[in-house]
Amino acid sequence: MRALAICRIYNPNIETDKLVGGFPAMRADGCKFIVEDYQRAVKETRVHATLIADDVNVEVFEPGYDKHDERCPMPVHVAISLKSSDSRKHQAGPSSRPL
């Protein structure tokens, strides 16, 4: 939400629904949008994205909002311990125990 808010602050006319709608089919110059275009955009923005992420306070909860700008319930994730022996059952790969 912070990144979209910052986009809106710097460009009040920006259509944020286009930003969350996925990748465009065409670039601004009319050429087809390709993987290399995406990779270039990532390289150009990752330093700034890291600065934004470093400034995010994860101690504060930001609720989700629906398309009517009303709060909606957020999914609740169950934390598992990565140190306990019970966490082995959650691994995707083969067991590391010798046979």
Helices and strands as residue ranges (DSSP letters): H 2-10, H 16-19, H 35-55, E 64-65, E 71-72, G 85-90
